[in-house]
């Protein structure tokens, strides 16, 4: 989905939710005024039992609570869509910057295994976990470490420690 479209959708959902909340506030005020009037009428007439008052026997208050809950869920969904469009924007911008910052590499200086690893990392936006590289290329840990040591020495990649594994990043 286009980022601008996602922002417009998120903004529209938020606007709809705000309008819905404002309308519900007016409806709630109107219902409270009606219920107050009904209670006063029942209180003024001694022949009527207060338990029979329509203000106390309807489920309208539960409907209003449910409507407010729905409106706030819609508002939350709109905020989520809007925020996720910003996250997508920042991620794509970072990826584009990283792709532009790759150091120029003479592929002739790499052997076949190094070329394979280089292309594999490049296909994955310039970074991969070392353990994932080993699994996908079906290479042992020792062999992968030796190849990556050579590539790091040639300043093609750098490794950063992430927990129990390394992340391999193109320079």
C-alpha positions in Angstrom: 0.0 0.0 0.0 1.2 3.5 -0.9 2.5 5.4 2.2 0.5 8.5 1.3 -2.7 6.4 0.9 -2.0 4.7 4.3 -1.6 8.2 5.9 -4.8 9.4 4.4 -6.7 6.3 5.5 -5.3 6.6 9.0 -6.2 10.3 9.2 -9.7 9.6 7.8 -10.3 6.9 10.4 -9.1 9.2 13.2 -11.4 12.1 11.9 -14.3 9.7 11.7 -13.7 8.4 15.3 -13.5 12.0 16.6 -16.7 13.0 14.9 -18.4 9.9 16.3 -17.2 10.6 19.8 -18.4 14.2 19.6 -21.8 13.0 18.4 -22.0 10.4 21.2 -21.3 13.1 23.7 -24.3 15.1 22.4 -26.5 12.0 22.4 -25.3 11.2 26.0 -26.1 14.7 27.2 -29.6 14.5 25.6 -30.3 11.2 27.1 -29.2 12.4 30.5 -31.5 15.4 30.3 -34.4 13.1 29.2 -33.7 10.7 32.0 -33.5 13.5 34.6 -36.8 14.9 33.4 -38.5 11.4 33.5 -37.2 10.9 37.1 -38.5 14.3 38.2 -41.9 13.5 36.7 -42.1 10.1 38.5 -40.8 11.7 41.7 -43.5 14.5 41.6 -46.4 11.9 41.0 -46.9 10.0 44.3 -48.9 7.3 42.6 -46.1 6.1 40.5 -43.4 3.7 41.8 -39.8 4.9 41.2 -38.8 1.4 40.1 -41.2 1.7 37.1 -39.4 4.9 35.9 -38.4 4.3 32.2 -35.0 6.0 32.9 -34.2 3.1 35.3 -35.5 0.2 33.2 -33.9 0.8 29.8 -30.6 -0.6 28.5 -29.7 2.7 26.8 -26.8 3.4 29.1 -25.2 0.1 28.0 -25.7 1.0 24.4 -24.0 4.3 25.0 -21.0 2.6 26.7 -20.7 0.1 23.9 -20.9 2.9 21.3 -18.1 4.9 23.1 -16.0 1.7 23.3 -16.5 1.2 19.6 -15.6 4.8 18.8 -12.4 4.5 20.9 -11.5 1.2 19.2 -11.9 3.0 15.8 -9.7 5.9 17.1 -7.1 3.4 18.2 -7.1 1.7 14.8 -6.7 5.0 13.0 -3.8 5.9 15.2 -2.2 2.5 14.6 -2.6 2.9 10.8 -1.1 6.4 10.9 1.8 5.4 13.1 2.6 2.3 11.1 2.8 4.5 8.0 5.5 6.6 9.7 7.4 3.4 10.8 7.3 2.1 7.2 8.5 5.5 5.9 11.5 5.6 8.3 12.4 1.9 7.6 12.3 2.5 3.8 14.4 5.7 4.2 16.9 3.8 6.3 17.1 1.0 3.8 17.6 3.4 0.9 20.4 5.2 2.8 22.1 2.0 3.6 21.9 0.8 0.0 23.5 4.1 -1.2 26.3 3.9 1.4 27.6 0.5 0.3 31.3 0.8 -0.4 32.1 0.1 -4.1 33.4 -3.4 -4.3 35.5 -5.0 -7.0 33.9 -8.4 -7.3 37.0 -9.8 -9.1 38.8 -9.7 -5.7 36.3 -12.1 -4.2 36.3 -15.9 -4.6 33.1 -17.8 -5.5 32.0 -18.4 -1.9 32.6 -14.7 -1.0 30.6 -13.5 -4.0 27.7 -15.9 -3.0 27.7 -14.5 0.5 28.0 -10.9 -0.7 25.0 -11.3 -3.1 23.0 -13.1 -0.5 23.5 -10.3 2.1 22.8 -7.7 -0.5 19.5 -9.4 -1.4 18.5 -9.2 2.2 18.8 -5.3 2.4 22.5 -5.4 3.3 22.3 -7.3 6.6 21.7 -10.8 7.9 22.3 -12.9 10.9 25.3 -15.1 10.6 23.3 -18.1 11.7 20.8 -17.5 8.9 23.6 -17.2 6.4 24.9 -20.6 7.6 21.5 -22.2 7.3 20.6 -20.8 3.9 24.0 -21.5 2.3 24.4 -24.8 4.1 27.9 -23.9 5.4 29.4 -25.0 8.8 30.0 -22.4 11.5 33.8 -22.7 11.3 33.8 -22.4 7.5 31.4 -19.4 7.6 33.5 -17.7 10.2 36.7 -18.1 8.1 35.0 -16.7 5.0 33.5 -13.7 6.9 36.9 -13.1 8.5 38.5 -12.7 5.1 35.6 -10.5 3.9 35.9 -8.4 7.0 39.7 -8.0 6.4 38.9 -6.8 2.8 36.5 -4.2 4.4 33.5 -5.6 2.6 31.4 -6.5 5.6 31.4 -5.9 9.3 30.0 -8.1 12.1 28.2 -6.9 15.2 27.4 -9.0 18.1 23.6 -9.6 18.7 23.0 -12.0 21.6 24.3 -15.4 20.8 24.9 -14.7 17.1 26.4 -11.9 14.9 24.7 -9.7 12.4 26.7 -9.4 9.2 26.4 -5.9 7.5 27.7 -4.7 4.2 29.8 -1.7 4.4 
